[in-house]
Amino acid sequence: MSLRSTTSWYRSARAASVLLLCLGNAPRLAALDPWILVMDDGDPGTSSTGTWTASSSGEPFGGSALYARRGTYTFHPQLYPWSYVVRLHWTTLGEALSPRTRVIVETATGPQERFVNQRTGGGQWSSLGTFDLNESSRVRFLARNKYPVCVDAVSFELAGSAPEPLPPDLPPATPSGVQATASQGGIRIDWAEALDADFAGFTVHRSRGDASSFAVLASGLLASEHLDAAVDIGTAYYYYVVARDSAGNVSAPSIIVSATVLDEAPPPAPAGVQAVATTNAISLDWADSAASDLASYTVYRSANGDQGYSVLAAGLSASSLVDANVFAGTTYYYYVTALDGAGNESAPSATVSATVAVLPPPEPATHTVTLTWDAPTLSADGSLLADLAGFRVYWGSAAGGYGAPINVGMNMTHTFTSLLNGEHHFAVTAYDTSGNESSRSEDLSLLLE
């Protein structure tokens, strides 16, 4: 004879000596604190018909409860034949629940019907009564009216002294050495191999984000490891492992371990990088990255070919940049990388280069100067001038330092164009029909700026 269940046994702290008796060779169970078996909704040994909806509202036992207006839900604890106090737990949703929930207890002598008002007593254990139960006994909830029925948890407590002899069919040892290791392929859970002779398999339970909502990840495992590949990067996952023997007994849960898969995959290298030089800057442009977790771009620059690169600009959100810190006649080399939200940097883009153009020297400033003068009326001896033939204009950069004269004929004006900035000197002479030339006029000095 044995106390067997597909769920875990819970007992009070003062029953520690009972556990020692169970694990030793003693053939009898002392009449200490009672044993209590708790079955939560969704545990092995539960079954249902109809549609039951899970919810975490209303202080459910174990984190969630089930609700339905039509259907059945059955708890099959596979108990050792004995008298048990059966208690129910439902949520605190009050008026939203059925005031007359029908519960059938299949006892060792036949079914017994009970009706429970679930509008009161929520969030605590309520006794359904004491019943003679055995391995075939079940507790069945029937939802058959307009109000939803809550199925949360059922407990079975040994009434009176525990049976003797001691149950020989003990649950397997708790899995030990449980570890969780994250990689790019997922999270690998590993633990020590089972030593129980009647070991039948391991079950791994997982909770996403926190350690409050565990569900079966994998069951029937014979190896002491499992790879959880269905994980999201950056999310923490929590795990525990239980062992099952060939009789259906389940060990206590192992310790809870957790791991988080970090983003170690860099984004693709930027493509389509181009560099275009102007007279005083180089414009860079590249294609927008298709990475969903793109955070920024970094531009690297070198003026020494394919070496000596340094960061020109980082944290760029746009896929373009103007490099204005350049010198004429210099060739600059560039490549671009992309960074994601986890700080992973892509491989460098293709290297591009551009040369800043050398500007031609500016055209010098020029000036236009027009000279005018009066014709002489007397010859050098004071007589009237009757044979005047023309004029010559002298120009130079210093007084007396004139170049070859310009014969302007009888014109009494002359225009100089494209004179550069600086000091300029001018003078005019007259000549007669015999070729005689007068002395130069007074030097005219101009400073052009």
C-alpha positions in Angstrom: 0.0 0.0 0.0 1.2 3.5 -0.7 0.4 7.2 -0.7 0.9 8.0 -4.3 0.2 11.1 -6.3 1.2 12.8 -9.5 1.6 16.1 -7.5 3.8 17.2 -4.6 3.1 16.4 -0.9 3.2 19.4 1.5 3.4 18.9 5.2 3.9 21.1 8.3 7.3 21.9 9.7 6.7 19.7 12.8 6.3 16.7 10.5 10.1 16.6 9.7 10.5 13.4 11.7 7.7 11.9 9.5 9.8 12.6 6.4 12.8 11.0 8.0 10.7 7.9 8.7 9.6 7.9 5.1 13.1 8.1 3.8 14.5 5.5 6.2 13.7 1.8 6.6 11.1 2.2 9.4 8.0 0.1 8.5 5.5 2.3 10.3 4.4 6.0 10.1 4.0 7.7 13.5 0.8 9.6 14.1 2.3 13.1 14.0 1.0 16.1 12.0 -1.2 15.0 9.0 -0.1 14.8 5.5 -1.7 17.1 3.0 -1.8 16.7 -0.8 -2.5 19.8 -2.8 -3.4 19.7 -6.5 -3.5 22.9 -8.4 -5.4 23.4 -11.7 -3.3 22.2 -14.6 -1.3 19.7 -12.5 -0.8 16.2 -13.8 -3.9 14.2 -12.8 -6.3 16.9 -13.9 -8.6 16.8 -16.9 -11.5 18.8 -18.3 -14.2 19.1 -20.9 -15.5 22.3 -22.3 -13.6 25.6 -22.5 -11.8 26.8 -19.3 -10.2 30.2 -19.3 -7.2 31.0 -17.2 -6.9 34.2 -15.2 -4.6 35.5 -12.5 -7.3 37.8 -11.0 -8.8 37.3 -7.5 -5.9 35.9 -5.5 -5.7 32.5 -7.1 -3.7 29.6 -5.6 -0.5 29.0 -7.5 -0.8 32.2 -9.6 -3.8 31.4 -11.8 -7.3 29.9 -11.8 -9.7 28.5 -14.4 -13.3 29.6 -15.2 -16.1 28.2 -17.3 -19.9 28.4 -17.6 -20.2 25.0 -19.2 -17.9 22.0 -18.8 -16.4 19.7 -16.2 -13.0 19.7 -14.5 -11.7 16.7 -12.6 -8.9 16.2 -10.1 -7.7 12.6 -9.8 -5.1 12.4 -6.9 -4.6 8.5 -6.9 -4.8 8.3 -3.1 -4.0 5.6 -0.7 -7.3 4.2 0.7 -8.1 6.2 3.7 -10.4 9.0 5.1 -9.5 12.4 3.9 -10.7 16.0 4.6 -11.3 17.6 1.2 -10.9 21.3 1.0 -11.5 23.7 -2.0 -9.8 26.9 -2.9 -11.4 29.5 -5.2 -10.7 33.2 -6.0 -12.1 36.4 -4.5 -14.2 37.5 -7.5 -17.3 37.3 -5.3 -20.6 38.1 -7.1 -19.1 37.2 -10.4 -19.0 33.5 -9.5 -21.6 30.9 -9.2 -23.6 30.8 -5.9 -24.3 27.1 -6.3 -21.3 25.3 -7.8 -22.0 21.5 -8.1 -19.1 19.3 -6.9 -19.1 15.5 -7.2 -16.8 13.5 -4.9 -16.3 9.9 -6.2 -15.6 8.1 -2.9 -14.7 4.5 -2.2 -18.4 3.8 -1.7 -19.9 5.9 -4.5 -20.4 9.4 -5.6 -21.4 12.2 -3.2 -22.8 15.5 -4.3 -22.0 18.9 -2.7 -23.0 22.4 -3.6 -20.7 25.4 -2.9 -21.4 29.1 -2.8 -18.3 30.5 -4.5 -19.5 34.1 -3.9 -18.1 33.9 -0.4 -15.0 32.4 1.2 -12.7 33.2 -1.8 -9.0 33.4 -1.3 -9.0 30.7 1.5 -9.4 27.0 2.0 -13.0 25.8 2.6 -13.8 22.3 3.8 -16.0 20.2 1.5 -16.2 17.4 4.1 -14.5 14.1 5.1 -14.6 11.2 2.7 -13.3 7.7 2.3 -11.2 7.8 -0.8 -8.9 5.5 -2.7 -6.8 5.4 -5.9 -9.9 5.7 -8.1 -11.4 8.6 -6.3 -12.0 11.9 -8.1 -13.3 15.4 -7.3 -15.3 16.7 -10.3 -16.6 20.3 -10.8 -19.6 20.7 -13.0 -20.4 24.1 -14.7 -24.0 24.1 -15.9 -25.5 27.5 -15.3 -25.2 31.2 -16.3 -22.6 32.0 -13.7 -19.0 31.0 -14.1 -17.5 28.2 -12.0 -14.0 28.7 -10.6 -11.6 25.8 -10.5 -8.4 26.7 -8.6 -7.0 24.0 -6.2 -8.1 21.0 -4.1 -6.3 19.7 -1.0 -6.6 16.2 0.6 -5.6 15.8 4.2 -5.3 12.5 6.0 -8.0 12.3 8.7 -6.8 10.8 12.0 -3.7 8.7 12.3 -1.7 8.0 9.2 -2.0 4.5 7.7 0.4 1.8 8.4 2.7 0.3 7.3 4.7 3.2 5.8 4.1 3.9 2.1 6.9 2.0 0.4 6.5 3.8 -2.9 8.4 7.1 -2.3 8.8 9.9 -4.9 12.2 10.2 -6.7 15.0 12.3 -5.3 14.9 16.0 -6.1 17.0 16.8 -9.2 20.3 18.4 -8.1 23.0 20.5 -9.7 20.6 22.4 -11.9 22.2 25.0 -14.1 21.0 27.3 -16.9 23.5 28.6 -19.5 22.5 31.1 -22.2 24.0 31.2 -25.7 23.0 32.5 -29.1 21.2 29.2 -29.7 19.0 29.4 -26.6 19.3 28.4 -23.0 20.6 25.0 -22.0 19.4 23.5 -18.7 21.6 20.9 -17.2 21.4 18.8 -14.0 22.7 15.6 -12.4 21.6 12.3 -13.7 18.9 10.4 -11.8 19.9 7.6 -9.4 16.5 6.1 -8.6 16.1 2.5 -9.9 12.5 3.2 -11.0 13.3 6.5 -12.7 10.9 7.2 -15.6 11.8 10.7 -16.8 12.4 14.4 -16.0 10.0 17.3 -16.5 11.3 20.9 -17.0 9.1 23.8 -16.0 9.7 27.3 -17.3 8.5 30.8 -16.4 9.1 33.9 -18.6 10.1 37.2 -17.2 9.8 36.3 -13.5 9.5 33.2 -11.3 5.8 33.3 -10.8 4.1 31.6 -13.8 5.7 28.3 -14.5 4.4 25.9 -17.1 5.7 22.6 -18.5 8.4 23.2 -21.0 9.4 19.5 -21.7 8.4 16.2 -20.1 9.5 12.6 -20.4 13.1 13.5 -20.7 15.6 10.7 -20.1 18.7 12.8 -20.6 19.7 15.2 -17.8 19.8 18.3 -20.1 17.4 20.2 -22.3 17.9 23.1 -24.8 15.2 25.8 -24.7 15.5 27.3 -28.2 12.2 29.3 -28.1 13.6 32.3 -26.2 13.6 36.0 -26.8 16.8 38.0 -26.6 17.0 40.2 -23.5 14.3 38.3 -21.6 15.0 36.4 -18.4 13.7 32.8 -18.2 13.4 30.8 -15.0 13.4 27.0 -14.7 13.1 24.1 -12.3 13.2 20.3 -12.8 11.2 17.4 -11.3 11.8 13.7 -11.7 9.1 11.1 -12.1 9.2 7.4 -11.4 7.5 4.5 -13.1 4.6 4.6 -10.5 3.9 8.2 -11.4 5.4 9.7 -8.3 6.9 13.1 -8.8 9.9 14.5 -6.9 10.0 17.9 -5.1 11.0 20.7 -7.4 14.6 21.5 -7.8 16.1 24.9 -7.1 15.0 27.6 -9.5 17.6 28.8 -11.9 17.5 31.5 -14.5 19.4 32.8 -17.6 19.0 35.6 -20.1 20.1 35.3 -23.8 22.1 38.5 -24.6 22.2 40.0 -28.0 25.7 39.2 -29.3 24.8 39.4 -33.0 26.0 42.6 -34.7 24.0 44.4 -37.3 25.0 44.1 -41.0 27.7 46.4 -42.3 26.4 49.6 -43.9 26.2 49.4 -47.7 26.2 51.9 -50.5 28.8 54.3 -48.9 29.8 57.2 -51.1 32.1 60.2 -50.6 31.8 63.3 -52.7 34.3 66.2 -52.4 33.5 69.9 -52.8 35.7 72.9 -52.5 35.7 72.9 -48.7 34.1 69.7 -47.5 33.5 66.0 -48.2 29.9 64.7 -48.1 29.3 61.1 -47.0 26.2 59.1 -47.6 25.1 55.5 -47.2 22.0 53.3 -47.3 19.8 53.1 -44.3 20.4 49.9 -42.2 17.7 47.3 -42.2 18.6 46.1 -38.7 15.5 46.3 -36.4 17.6 47.1 -33.4 19.8 49.7 -35.0 21.0 52.3 -32.5 23.5 54.5 -34.4 26.3 54.8 -37.0 30.0 55.6 -36.5 32.2 57.1 -39.2 35.9 56.5 -39.2 38.4 58.6 -41.2 42.1 58.4 -42.2 44.3 60.7 -44.2 47.0 57.9 -44.5 45.4 55.4 -46.9 44.2 52.2 -45.3 45.8 52.8 -41.9 45.6 55.3 -39.1 41.8 55.4 -38.9 40.1 57.2 -36.0 36.5 58.0 -35.1 35.3 61.1 -37.0 31.7 61.0 -35.7 29.8 58.6 -33.4 26.1 58.2 -32.3 24.8 59.3 -35.7 21.1 58.7 -36.3 21.1 59.8 -40.0 22.8 57.9 -42.8 24.8 60.9 -44.0 27.6 63.2 -42.7 29.4 66.3 -44.0 33.1 66.4 -43.1 34.1 70.1 -43.1 37.4 69.7 -41.3 39.4 69.1 -44.4 42.4 70.6 -46.3 42.6 71.4 -50.0 44.6 68.9 -52.0 44.3 66.1 -49.3 42.8 62.7 -49.9 40.6 61.4 -47.1 39.5 57.7 -46.6 36.4 56.7 -44.8 34.4 53.6 -43.6 31.1 53.4 -41.6 29.9 50.9 -39.0 26.5 50.3 -37.5 25.7 49.7 -33.8 22.7 48.0 -32.3 20.9 48.6 -28.9 23.1 46.0 -27.2 26.3 47.8 -28.3 27.3 45.3 -30.9 29.2 46.9 -33.7 29.0 45.7 -37.3 31.9 44.9 -39.6 33.3 48.0 -41.5 31.6 49.1 -44.7 33.6 49.3 -47.9 36.3 52.0 -47.8 35.7 55.1 -49.8 37.9 58.1 -50.5 37.7 61.7 -51.9 40.2 64.5 -52.5 39.4 68.1 -51.6 40.0 70.2 -54.7 42.8 72.9 -54.7 41.3 76.2 -55.5 43.0 78.4 -58.2 44.4 81.7 -56.8 42.0 84.5 -56.9 42.1 87.0 -59.8 44.0 90.0 -58.7 42.1 93.3 -58.3 42.5 95.6 -61.3 41.7 99.3 -61.9 41.0 101.6 -64.8 42.7 105.0 -64.9 42.0 107.7 -67.6 44.5 110.5 -68.1 43.6 113.9 -69.8 45.8 116.9 -70.5 45.8 120.2 -72.4 47.7 120.8 -75.6 50.7 123.2 -75.4 50.4 126.5 -77.3 54.0 127.8 -77.3 57.3 126.3 -78.4 60.2 125.9 -76.1 61.6 129.4 -77.2 58.3 131.1 -76.4 57.1 131.4 -80.0 53.6 130.2 -81.0 53.5 126.5 -81.6 52.4 125.8 -85.2 53.7 122.3 -85.9 52.3 120.2 -83.0 52.2 116.5 -84.3 51.0 114.5 -81.2 51.6 113.2 -77.7 53.4 110.4 -75.9 52.2 108.9 -72.5 54.6 107.5 -70.1 53.7 105.0 -67.3 55.8 103.2 -64.6 55.8 102.0 -61.0 58.2 104.7 -59.7 58.8 108.4 -60.5 61.1 108.6 -63.5 61.0 104.8 -63.9 58.8 104.8 -66.9 58.6 102.2 -69.6 58.3 102.7 -73.3 56.0 105.6 -74.2 52.6 105.2 -75.8 52.0 107.3 -78.8 48.4 108.5 -78.7 48.6 110.9 -81.7 46.7 114.1 -81.3 44.4 112.5 -78.6 44.5 114.5 -75.4 43.2 111.5 -73.3 44.3 108.0 -72.7 42.8 105.1 -70.6 44.8 102.4 -68.8 42.9 99.2 -67.9 43.8 96.2 -65.7 46.1 98.2 -63.4 47.0 96.2 -60.3 47.0 97.5 -56.8 50.0 99.5 -55.9 51.8 102.8 -56.8 51.6 104.1 -60.4 53.3 107.1 -62.0 52.3 108.9 -65.2 53.7 111.7 -67.5 52.9 113.1 -71.0 55.2 114.7 -73.7 54.4 116.5 -76.9 56.3 116.2 -80.2 56.3 118.3 -83.4 56.3 117.5 -87.1 60.1 117.5 -87.0 60.2 114.8 -84.3 61.2 117.1 -81.6 59.8 115.9 -78.2 59.1 118.2 -75.3 60.2 117.5 -71.8 57.9 115.3 -69.7 55.0 116.9 -67.8 54.9 116.9 -64.1 54.8 113.3 -62.7 51.3 112.2 -61.7 51.4 109.6 -58.8 48.5 107.3 -57.9 48.2 104.7 -55.2 45.6 102.0 -56.3 44.1 99.7 -53.6 
